[in-house]
Amino acid sequence: MKGKVCVITGATSGIGFEAARELGAMGARLVLVARDKARAEATLKVFATEGINARVFYADLSRVPEMKRVAGEIAAAEPKIDALVNNAGALFNGRAETPDGIERTFALNHLGYFVIANLLKERLAAAAPSRLINVASEAHRDARLDFDDLQNKKNYLGLKVYGRSKLCNILFTRELARRLKGTGVYANCMHPGFVNTRFGDNNGAVFRFGIGMAKRMSGRPVEKGAETVVYLASSPEAAKVEGEYYFDCKPKVPSAAAQNDDDARRLWTESARLTGVG
């Protein structure tokens, strides 16, 4: 990874932070996308003390104009990108819409990946062979997409909607890999496991308490959660794998719904319509 450029979203805490740290320690030059300035500055200080070369761009990746702006800034600054890790995401226990009128889970967890990947794919192709990693989840396992309700207006349940967004990540990866075939850009997705991070801490006290207890009892270390991200971004064994879903550095078969190529194509079309990208 020495001298290679890695763009990582959501890299100021949790899995993204640890993956960035490990890739930086391997010699990669890091380009981080962050929303919180204080956490980003603290991250840069840690990396600087460890001799890791990193810079940060700021954006709220739940806002379509912000996704487009930050991707444009990165593309202008970096002629070649060797690896892109789409990691920024969250679970929201209550429904809300962004100022763009898009349900925020769908906006952040799926459309953020979709826009950033599409607007940086030329920079990835310029560094071919290069890699694109989307952080998904086993939470997709029981999810189904309702194309008449992608905005999750009916019977909103935070965990259920989160699972749908992770299903979107896998379907998007399949269609992206198909469209990137022959470009030298290899797109895959992965499940980090249930990791003891800040995940879910943005919700109310009762929800935070419940998920906090679960993380303390069964959450895996953040280093373990980041392991597959680092593997897919750097390992020679994963150099030309495409369109796969990984867990613990090995391919894993996703749900039947996550293998529906018709849904993958339809999701792409709807995402392009909503964002004007792709």
C-alpha positions, 0 to 999 in steps of 0.5 A: 500500500506504500504511496497508494491513495485511499479515500475513506468515508466515516473514518473518524471513529469505529471501523472506518477509523481503525481501517484507515489507521491500518492502511495508513500504517501500511504506507497508504496516503489517506483521504478522509471524509468527515462530518464532525470537525472536532473528531476529524481534527482529533483523528488527524492528530492521532495519525500524525503522531503515528507517521500516517499521511492523511488529509480530511474533506468535510461533508454531511453525506446525508445531503445530496448536494454535499455528496456531490460537492465533496466528491468533486473536491476530492476528484479535483485534488486526486488524479488517481485513487487506488481504493475507495471505502464507503463506510459512513452510515448510521441507524436512526430509530425515528424517521426523518427526512433530510432537507432534500426530502429524502428519508435520512437512512436511505440517503446516508447509508445508500445514496451516499455510497452511490453518489461518491462511488459514481463521481470517483469511479474515473479516478479509480479507473485512472489507478487501475487495478483499483478497489472499491469497498462498500461496508454492508451488514448481515442486517440485510438478511431478512430485508426486502425492498419495496420500490413503492416505499423506498422512503420508508414512510410505512411502519417505520422501524429503525432496525428494519429500515437499517437492514433495508439500507444494507440490502441496498449496499449489496445490490448496489455493489452487484450492479456497480461491479457489473458496470465496472467490468473491464475498467480495472476497478473491482467493487466488493462489499463486506459485513464487519460483524456486530462491533463495539463502536458508536453505532446506535449512540445517536438515538434516544436514551432507552435505545442507546441503553439497549444497544449499548448492553448488546455491544458490551456483551457480544460486540467484537473488537473494532480491530476485528471489524476493520480486518475485512475492509483492510483485506479487500483494500490491500490483499493480493488475494482480493486483487481481482475479486468483484461483486462479492460479499465478504465476512472475516476475509472470506466470501459469504453468500448473501440472502436471496433478495441480495442476489436479485439482479433485477432489483439491483438494476431497478435500485440503480435507476431509482438512485440515479433519478433521485440524485441526478448521478449515475 
